[in-house]
Amino acid sequence: MGGGAFQVLAEASQHTPMRCRGCEPSQVKKLDSVALNPPKERHQNCSQGGYSNMKNKCLLVATVSVLMLSATTREALAQEPTATRLWSGDITVGTYFLPGDDWFLQPTVVVNRGRLHLESRYNYEDRDSLSFFGGANFEFGDSVKLALTPMFGGLVGLTDAVVPALELDLTWRLLEFYAEAEYLIDAHDRANNLFYNWSELSIWPTEWLRGGMVTQRVRVRDTDREVQRGIFAGVAFSNFNGTFYVFKPGSDKRYALLSLGVTF
């Protein structure tokens, strides 16, 4: 997966519980920690909690259905000649486990056709916000392989922004380094611009098992930067994969992320 939710990560660093947006939007929005736009008033009372849980459950059912459909599609594509398989991609769903906060889903869909790269995320840069990107895939090397994907896109929802981005994957033998970087250019206030980076260094002792270290850099309000570090372990079987991350291990502010994905 690469990535994490900017708002959630900053909230986790301040150990601030989620509250109803209609009642105390300043405690919900990333502006408490990450400098982005203030939330739009959408609710009038604290019934948001029940609505949010129901929305999460519906999104979970829809996500499971999509993953099952993607797996079926993968089996069908595997039977086609290589020359006719023009499309590929993956669907990844992350779930954050935060102290004092409700869980939520963070789906990401990636589609590739040759050099063309399309990507969309929800709840990633901010809660209730959808990002979409277009880019190009470049690959270099044989024994040492480098894959680069420069992208350009936008973000709409609680935060509106223009987002140039870059994804990088470098592999050599059992080692892999993956990184993604984004710069959010706020559509309403330049003071809310944000740089974000996620990077992983992993080792694959077998074809199906990996582990390593993860870091992410976010800008937190009233500070220049914050780098959050963690560890992870992941498995990959056929076209399915899963990774479990723990950030700030050993701290009373630690939190976890579970990522499940399927390729097609």
N, C-alpha and C positions, 0 to 999 in steps of 0.2 A: 504494500500500500504506500506509500509515502504520504505523508501528510497528516495533518491533525487539524482540529477545529480551533481557530485563533481565539474566538471568544472563550471557549471552554478552558483552554490551556491557561489563559490569563486569569480566569476566575479561579482555577485550581490553585494557582500560585498565591492568590489572596485568600483562599479558603472561604469564599463567599457563597452561601447557599442560594439556589434559584428561588425567585419569587415571582408573583404574578406581574406580567408586564403592565396590565392596566392599573395596578396599584403603585408599584415602585419600579418604573422602567429603568431608573438609574442604577438599580442593583442587578438588573438582568443583562443589560446591554454591555457589550464589550468595552464601551467607553469608560467603565469603571477601571479597566485595566489596559485594554488595547485601544488605541485611539482610532475609532471609526465613528460613523454617524449615530446620532441618537435614534432610538427605536421609534417606529410609528405607532401611535396610540390605536390599538385594535380592540381592546377589551375594556369593559366597564367595571368588572368585579373580579373576585378571586376564583371564579369558576374556570379560569384558564387551566388550572392544574389538571382537572378531570378531562378537559378537552385535549390537552397536550398528551396525556396518557393514552386516550382513545386514538389520537392521530398516530402515536408511536406504534400502537398495536396494528392499526390498519397498514401502516408503512411496512411493518415487519412481515405481515402476511403477503403483501404485494411483492416484497423483496424476495422472500422464499420462493414464490411462484416464478419470478423472473429467473432466479438461479436455476431452478429445475428445468425451465424452458431452455435456458442457455446450455445446460448439460446435454439435453436432448439434441439441440442443434449441433453441438460439438460432435456427437456421435455420428450424426448425418453427414457433417462436413468431412469427417475422417474417412468416409467411404468414397468421397469424390476424388477425382484425379487432382494432383497438386496444381496443375495449370489452371483449373477452373475455380480454385479457392482464392478469390480476390479480397475478401473481407476477413478481418480478424479483430480480436479485441478482448476485453475482460470486463467483468462487473465485480466490484468490491464493495463490501458493506462493513463499516466500522461501528463499534459500539463503545462509548466511553463509560468508565466506572469512576465517578467523581465523589469525593467526600461531601455529604450534605447536598447532593444534587440528584435530579432524576436522570435516568439513562435516556439516551436518544440515539437514533440511527443516522449514519452519515454515508449515503451511497455515492459511489463514483462509477461512471460508465465511460469506457474508452473504446473507440472504434478506429481501426486502421485499414487503409486500402493503399498499398504501395507506399509512397512517400507521404500521403495524406494522413494526418492525425487529427481526430476529433475527440473532445473530452468534455464531460459535464459533471458537476458536483453539486450536492445539496447539503446544507448544514456544515459546510467545510470552512469557508472564510468567515461565515457568521451564521447564527441561527436564522432559520426561515429565510435563507437567501440562496439563490441559484446562480452558479457560475458556469460559463460555457467558453470553450477555447477551440481555436483552429491552429494547426501547426504543421510542421514537416519533420519527417524522420530521417536521420542520417546515421549510418553505421560505418565504422572504420576498424581495420586491424583483423588479425587472424588469431595468433596466440594470446595477444592482449587485445580485447575487444572494447570498443567505445561506442556507445549509442547516445546521440544527442537529439533532443526534440525541443526546439524553440517554439513558443506558442504566444498567441495574443488573443485576449478575450475580454469578457465583461462580467460584472456581478450585479444582480438585481435582487431587491427584497428589502430587508431592514437596512442593508447597506448597498449603495449604488456606486460602482467604481469601474474604471478601466484597468485591466490587469495584464501586463506583459509577464511572461513566465518562461522558465527553462527547466527541462528534466534531463538528467544525466545518469547513465549506467555504465560502470567500468568493471570489467571482469578479467581475472587472471588466475588460471588454475582453480584453486578452491576458494579464492577470495573474490568478494564483490563489494563495490562501493556504489551506493545509489544516493542521489541528491535531487531535490527539487527546490526551486526558488521562485518567489513571486514578489512583485511590487504593486501594491494596490494604490492607484491614483484616485482618490476620492472625488466624486463628481460634484460635491457641494462645498468642501472645505479642504484646502491643501494641508492644513495642520493635522488632518486625520489620515494622511498618507501612511502606508505601513509596508515595511519589508519583512518577509517571512522566509525561513529556510528550514527544510527538513533533510536530514542526512542519516544514512545507515552504513555501517561497516560490518560485514558479516562473513562468516566462514561456513562452507558447505562440506562437512566431513563425509556426508553421503549425498546421493542424488535427491533424497527426499527430506533431509533435515538440515536446518541452518540455525545459527545463533550469532549474537553480536551486540553491538552498542548502537544507540540511536541518540541524536541530538536535534533540538529544534531551537530556532532563534526567533523571538517575538519582541516587539517593542511594547513595553508596559508604561502606562501613564506615570508621569513624574520620574521616569528613569530613562536612561539612554537605550538600554537593551537588557534582555534576560535570556540566557541560554539554559534550557532545561535538558538534562541528560537522563538516559535510562538504558535498560537492557531489554533484550527480546529473544524469543525462540519461535521458530516457525517450521511448518511441515508442508510438503507438496506431494500430492498423489494424483497422477494422471492430469486432468485439467482443473483439479481443486487445490486450493492452498489456504492456509490459515496461519496467523501470526499473533502472538500475545506479547504486548509491550507493558513494561512497568517503568514509569517515570518517577524520579526522585526517590529511588529505593532507600529504605532506611530512614526516611523522613516521615513526620506525622502528616505531611502534605502530599504524600505519594498518591498517585492515581494510575489507572490502568486503561489500556485500549485493546480490544479484541477485534481483529480484522479477518474476514472470511471472503474468499474470492473464487471465481470460476472464469476460465478462459474459453474462448470459442474461436 
